[in-house]
Amino acid sequence: MSISHAPPGSSEPDISRISTSKAGPDARPDDHAPLDLVPLVPTSSRRTRVPRWLRRTTGPLVLLALWQLLSSTGVLTSDVLASPGRIAHVGWDLIDSGSLTSAMATSLQRVAIGLLLGTVIGTGLALVSGLFRIGEDLVDAPVQMLRTVPFVGLIPLFIIWFGIGEAPKVAIITLGVTFPLYLNVYAGIRGVDSQLIEAGESLGLSRWGLVRHVVLPGALPNAMTGLRYSLGIAWLALVFAEQINADAGIGFLMVQARDFLQTDVIVVCLIVYAFLGLLADFVVRTLERLLLQWRPTFTGR
Amino acid sequence: MATDVHGPVTAQPVTSQAVRVEGLTRSFDGRPVIDRLQLDVRQGEFVALLGRSGCGKSTLLRILAGLDRDIEGTVLVPRRKAVAFQAPRLMPWKKVWRNVLLGLPGKPERAVAERALAEVGLGDHADAWPKTLSGGEAQRASLARALVREPDLLLLDEPFGALDALTRIKAQRLVGELWQRRGCAVLLVTHDVEEAVLLADRVLVMDDGVIAHEQHIDLDRPRDITDPRFAELRAGLLERLGVDTAAEAA
């Protein structure tokens, strides 16, 4: 028994239509039954009235409203978490009194110095081991070994070495920033298309010319990725560094607030950390847009 | 990597030859790919080098370009030489005109690049990023980059291999015109017999690491691929390469 086409007049319309037109003795090629045409609606007219940005902001706003509701009904006490309204108020007070802005300036300065030092050291080491074989032999192995040490674990040692001033904080950030940059820049240098290097050689570029016009621009996309990782780690390192023996900065504000059970101040500080992180990400994105616009995969703008 | 590729591979007095190769041997892991090869190319001569894949023709071109110096024997090439590869190999991070000027000594003007680009029909693409060029355009930009060096020897490594059929015909015609205008010696490595017969003064067939066969092409230019003599030369060369042309004719 084999499965065959449904007989004419069957209750299955799709199959019966085909089989009758094929089997029917009067069927002619131009004797088509009128087709049921379906209009293809352009996507623009199908789009809902509510703009995307509004839909995307709805979720967070609902969450915020819920939070406020829970706080004002007393379900969420201020000892656990302050209400959004209270946080906004405290945030404004902290800015008004200048203590938040000065703390931000201190923290930003720490990150900036640590990032600068880490970038110089990480990129420098990557250049040495990426461009020279002897450099690779001397530098790469120790760096790969040190990389596995969790940098946060070095805080006690750094306090013994550098005291409790700015130096250990900057050192922690520097250390955290150095490794992702090193790894990415090194991989970028080693990943440059050998065909392009050969083309550069055939064009008569000197060794330095090859580095400048072929190797470094080719490593730039990886370097930017490394910078992004580094920025993320820089904030993380900052939080750790500022929780210990700080007498200024956002972390100091937080520690102080903890001692007085001021959850509102703590949340304000967390928001400031998040805001600074977003800002840093925006800076890197802008840098990428400017420096990597030649990339075939580039879709920004 | 740090070598000066503009210098001759071996310093020797100037002759009327554009290329002079004697007893050239290049081995990979003890296996000679080029084995005591002799080759002479006159100034202004267009030579096509045919051969099956893996016969060492691209290795020979790389040696002549100064990119492979792990060699034995005598190799004399002009100081000014330029290469166009199968892939355009433009630096994606440099605009087209900067790509053209890359590696030129001194600080050349942008107008120099624009002139070379106009010569290959890319005059209005000087400011483009390489990613915006089509395959044929990128290959022409690569040709402009080679020509701007005013080479006495132009080395072409299957430059039309990656192009579609129509673009290839245009590019071949362009190379023919540029060669006649510039008068430089050209060594074209290809596996396309028709292309070789269309463009070259002399076609060499490479096999077993040496030049196994030489064929002068005396047809008038511009050449007509429907000319029976063209077909005859093409068939002869195909036979040399081990392709049975009788089956094709049937």
Interface residues (C-beta under 8 A of the other chain):
Chain A: Q195 L196 I197 E198 A199 G200 E201 S202 L203 G204 L205 S206 R207 G209 L210 H213 V214 P217 G218 L220 Q293 W294 R295 P296
Chain B: M1 A2 T3 D4 V5 H6 A65 G66 L67 A82 V83 F85 A87 R89 M91 P92 W93 K94 L102 G103 L104 P105 W129 P130 K131 R145 R149
